[in-house]
């Protein structure tokens, strides 16, 4: 990644690479926070405006950060039926985003979508094209699958952050009929872990696609 030219006789205090490195470091430390130019500048000992010597605008900086954070996300799709390829893509995505939760705040911003993520959308489209879908039907299915997978991952990350679980004492506060219904659900649901829930989500998704072929 190249840096922008600076004024002659004034050596640069930093570089685009260093700015991106610091941004990734800050986001890894506090993944739930939006990327702040002020925070990056403060951590580097420069002014926020100095960042624009290396990135022409916020979009260019965000694109560079997204590219950096997604550069190692290169799931190898096996030469197998599309169902296996969807499973592989979905679980590879889950593992990568669980390890890098800050990605959810960086892959989309101000109506932009990071090009590194759009490459994954293209991969998903090629997989789903094997189901015989084309044109608008393919586009709708790609949107549905990607949204379903990403929503499930985001919910898992949110649950890990909050640590929230269903309390039976809270269930007891419900009207008797509602409480009994919820207890019957919880007796089953509380046996599941996060991976089991995600697996069921992916399998149900595949089944729906198969049935609608």
SULGIKA-V939725 format. One record per residue. N is the residue number from 1. RES is the residue in one small letter. SS is DSSP state (H for helix, E for strand, C for the rest). Layout:
# SULGIKA-V939725
n: <N & N>
res: <RES & RES>
ss: <SS & SS>
This chain:
# SULGIKA-V939725
n: <1 & 2 & 3 & 4 & 5 & 6 & 7 & 8 & 9 & 10 & 11 & 12 & 13 & 14 & 15 & 16 & 17 & 18 & 19 & 20 & 21 & 22 & 23 & 24 & 25 & 26 & 27 & 28 & 29 & 30 & 31 & 32 & 33 & 34 & 35 & 36 & 37 & 38 & 39 & 40 & 41 & 42 & 43 & 44 & 45 & 46 & 47 & 48 & 49 & 50 & 51 & 52 & 53 & 54 & 55 & 56 & 57 & 58 & 59 & 60 & 61 & 62 & 63 & 64 & 65 & 66 & 67 & 68 & 69 & 70 & 71 & 72 & 73 & 74 & 75 & 76 & 77 & 78 & 79 & 80 & 81 & 82 & 83 & 84 & 85 & 86 & 87 & 88 & 89 & 90 & 91 & 92 & 93 & 94 & 95 & 96 & 97 & 98 & 99 & 100 & 101 & 102 & 103 & 104 & 105 & 106 & 107 & 108 & 109 & 110 & 111 & 112 & 113 & 114 & 115 & 116 & 117 & 118 & 119 & 120 & 121 & 122 & 123 & 124 & 125 & 126 & 127 & 128 & 129 & 130 & 131 & 132 & 133 & 134 & 135 & 136 & 137 & 138 & 139 & 140 & 141 & 142 & 143 & 144 & 145 & 146 & 147 & 148 & 149 & 150 & 151 & 152 & 153 & 154 & 155 & 156 & 157 & 158 & 159 & 160 & 161 & 162 & 163 & 164 & 165 & 166 & 167 & 168 & 169 & 170 & 171 & 172 & 173 & 174 & 175 & 176 & 177 & 178 & 179 & 180 & 181 & 182 & 183 & 184 & 185 & 186 & 187 & 188 & 189 & 190 & 191 & 192 & 193 & 194 & 195 & 196 & 197 & 198 & 199 & 200 & 201 & 202 & 203 & 204 & 205 & 206 & 207 & 208 & 209 & 210 & 211 & 212 & 213>
res: <x & x & x & x & x & x & x & x & x & x & x & x & x & x & x & x & x & x & x & x & x & x & x & x & x & x & x & x & x & x & x & x & x & x & x & x & x & x & x & x & x & x & x & x & x & x & x & x & x & x & x & x & x & x & x & x & x & x & x & x & x & x & x & x & x & x & x & x & x & x & x & x & x & x & x & x & x & x & x & x & x & x & x & x & x & x & x & x & x & x & x & x & x & x & x & x & x & x & x & x & x & x & x & x & x & x & x & x & x & x & x & x & x & x & x & x & x & x & x & x & x & x & x & x & x & x & x & x & x & x & x & x & x & x & x & x & x & x & x & x & x & x & x & x & x & x & x & x & x & x & x & x & x & x & x & x & x & x & x & x & x & x & x & x & x & x & x & x & x & x & x & x & x & x & x & x & x & x & x & x & x & x & x & x & x & x & x & x & x & x & x & x & x & x & x & x & x & x & x & x & x & x & x & x & x & x & x & x & x & x & x & x & x>
ss: <C & C & C & C & C & C & C & C & C & C & C & C & C & C & C & H & H & H & H & H & H & H & H & H & H & H & H & H & H & C & C & C & C & C & C & C & H & H & H & H & H & H & H & H & C & C & C & H & H & H & H & H & H & C & C & C & C & H & H & H & H & H & H & H & H & H & H & H & H & H & C & C & C & C & C & C & C & C & C & C & C & H & H & H & H & H & H & H & H & H & H & H & H & H & H & H & H & H & H & C & H & H & H & H & H & C & C & E & E & C & C & E & E & C & H & H & H & H & H & H & H & H & H & H & H & H & H & H & H & C & C & C & C & C & H & H & H & H & H & H & H & H & H & H & H & H & H & H & H & H & H & H & H & H & H & H & H & H & H & H & H & H & C & C & C & C & C & H & H & H & H & C & C & C & C & H & H & H & H & H & H & H & H & H & H & H & H & H & H & C & C & C & C & H & H & H & H & H & H & H & H & H & H & H & H & H & H & H & H & H & H & C & C>
